[in-house]
Amino acid sequence: MPMSYEQHLDEVTTLITEKYDIADQPAIDMVMRAQADGYFSGHDDHPAICTLDRAHEDARTVFKKYGKGKKAN
């Protein structure tokens, strides 16, 4: 079942903190940078892609691209 765009961003942030042992604020910053770069624009246009499976994929992608140099907690 799809979640709202905002719920999806929250889930991606939570998954980054859990999977990569990153503090909340750096994870939030990564998601905000990805959002500013337009990474999530398709999610806003097509809310049906805002699923838990996609959140896991997005967390990996966002961490890989925007998490460079981030240390674990």
C-alpha positions in Angstrom: 0.0 0.0 0.0 1.4 3.4 -0.9 2.2 6.0 1.7 2.0 9.7 1.4 5.0 11.6 0.0 5.8 12.9 3.4 5.5 9.5 5.0 7.8 8.1 2.4 10.5 10.7 3.1 10.2 10.0 6.8 10.5 6.3 6.2 13.6 6.8 4.0 15.2 8.9 6.7 14.4 6.3 9.4 15.8 3.5 7.2 19.0 5.4 6.7 19.4 5.8 10.5 18.7 2.1 11.1 20.6 0.5 8.2 23.7 2.7 8.4 23.8 3.6 12.1 23.6 7.3 11.3 22.3 10.0 13.7 18.9 11.6 12.9 20.2 15.0 11.7 22.7 13.8 9.2 20.1 11.4 7.8 17.6 14.2 7.5 20.2 16.4 5.8 20.9 13.6 3.2 17.2 13.3 2.4 16.8 17.0 2.2 19.7 17.3 -0.2 18.3 14.5 -2.3 14.9 16.3 -2.3 16.5 19.6 -3.3 18.3 17.8 -6.2 15.0 16.5 -7.4 15.6 12.9 -6.6 12.1 12.5 -5.1 10.3 14.5 -7.8 8.8 11.4 -9.4 7.5 10.3 -6.0 5.6 13.5 -5.7 4.2 13.2 -9.2 3.4 9.5 -8.9 2.5 8.7 -5.2 1.8 5.1 -6.0 5.6 4.5 -6.0 5.8 5.6 -2.3 5.9 2.0 -0.9 8.0 0.4 1.8 10.0 -1.6 -0.8 10.8 1.6 -2.7 11.8 3.3 0.6 14.4 0.6 1.2 15.7 1.2 -2.4 15.7 5.0 -1.9 17.5 4.7 1.4 20.3 2.8 -0.2 20.5 5.2 -3.1 20.4 8.4 -1.0 23.0 7.1 1.4 25.3 6.0 -1.4 25.0 9.4 -3.1 24.7 11.8 -0.2 26.2 9.9 2.7 29.8 10.2 1.6 32.0 11.0 4.6 29.2 10.4 7.1 30.3 8.4 10.1 28.2 6.0 12.1 26.9 7.1 15.5 
